Amino acid sequence: MKYVISDVMTITKRQLLQLARIPEVLVFSTIQPVMFVLLFRFVFGGSISTGQPGGYVQLLMPGIFVQTVAFTLAATAVGLAEDMKKGLIDRFRSLPISRGAVVIGRTFGDALLNILVLTVMAAAGYAVGWRPTSGSLSIALAFLFLFMFGYALSWIGIYVGLAVKEARTVQSVGFLVTFPLTFLSNAFAPTTGMPKALQYFAEWNPVSTMVAACRQLFGLKNEFGATASSWPSQHPLETSLLYMVLLMVVFIPLSIRKYKNTSN
Amino acid sequence: MKSVIAEHLVKTYRNGEVKALDDLSLDVEEGTVLGVLGPNGAGKTTTVRILATLLKPDSGIATVAGIDVIKHPDKVRELIGLSGQYAAVDETLTGWDNLVMFGRLYHLGKAASVKRAEELLERFSLTDSARRPIKTYSGGMRRRLDLAASLIVQPKVLFLDEPTTGLDPRGRQEMWGVIQELVKGGVTLLLTTQYLEEADQLADEIAVIDHGKVIARGTSDALKKQVGGERLEITVENADIDKTQEIVSRISTSAIHTDIRTISAPVTTGSIALMEALRALDEAKIHPLDIGLKRPSLDDVFLSLTGHVAEEEVIAQPVKKKRGGKK
């Protein structure tokens, strides 16, 4: 047990080494979110009017931040599924290392990558006019929330990667989960235009509560939360925190158990 | 002392529909090489996965270096090395990266991991490609690196699952050389293979498995004897066939078989029979195109034990069905 930390660090380091050996991965995992920032800012930005000072980009950036960290779930899952398929996981499992180290190490590696991606996006946002108006402490807290949310989601990615095994299927499953989640939310447009049932879903959707929480922390009114009386839109910070804890409480033990019992 | 013991292992998949292991038992004497020989789907990989703690059997017991693999997998993992078909290395990283990483995971210190990695790269002639990603390696280099990764800490027992499957003849020869070196060093090795020649070359003892069971066991020589003794085989010009048959009938009392220009017959006296034949042929002024004692190959062993040829099983079955359908 005394080697847990060293094992985890070795696995995390492996992932960083991978990024160093194939820098394309790094480039593309940052280009995609930046592209989203630019597309949404200049395609929708002109036609969606908001009551916020500074325009659509202020509302957009929290949405894109959350979407991006949600999308990394698929990367976690695909990476793990590939390791399984190629037999690397079998090799790790035949080594005298602590059981959780391989998956914990991977979530750490993905978390580090998320920090980089968020930084690049913030810079891109700033370049196209995004200006958070709250204090630096609130802004820091918003990024902490985003980071934590990404980390909690990466455990779903671990579970999906271990359960589905086939990398291409994992990719599709990842999209099937993350696409509806990010679009059935307040991230890009008001939920008021949706049918009632979807509105209800969108209000409780963790993506919406995260976006609302970030907007609040960046100093915005939560304009896109339609039914302002619902509990999650009244308490976006608390609801988001609750979701993150819930995700981790469920998926960390589940994933570690799955890893232990996994076999081709 | 037995370094590996497996007793009555049973493993089924898909709720009992597929029986991968059906009461399989085997053992490996310390410091020796056991070749587990069988066609695809015979249960070789399942056996290795159970012994290497990756898979739990439905029933049965297994110990490695005296330790129960089911009850104390963590202890077993400290003593074994695993390499082969399904245990791999990180292809995006370099050979050096991989070996250092595995060194760290075996809990060697940083400096010790680097030192060990460099030793192993040198030993397996990979120093020149140490800084290249594994993806750029040839099949043989990749297997050697994979093997090196399983030798980071001197394992008490080494499992090699089909170490040369998919390699070209040259890669296979290289790999055999590497494994023979290891064996000289005294490691206990369990090796699975579907190549009869490979088991013949590398193993002290061979366990032939089919449909999840050990169907024969012994040294390569013993298994060959089980199938039958030596045969004298002489190939001559057409004109000499009758005369040669007559000579062979004086040496061997059993059934003489003639296949085009090759006359063969079972003999019990080995090289004496061969010399007798040569002398008689010389007296009769017959110059054989080829003459020799043929011992049964492991292919013959497999065929006589299972009723089918080792490598062809997978292909043979669908062909049969097709024929049945046409009727």
Interface residues (C-beta under 8 A of the other chain):
Chain A: Y3 S6 D7 T10 K13 R14 L17 Q18 R21 I22 K86 G87 L88 D90 R91 F92 R93 S94 L95 P96 I97 S263 N264
Chain B: R49 A52 T53 L54 L55 D74 R77 E78 I80 L82 Q85 Y86 A87 A88 V89 D90 E91 T92 L93 T94 D97 M101 F102 R104 L105 Y106 H107 P133 A149
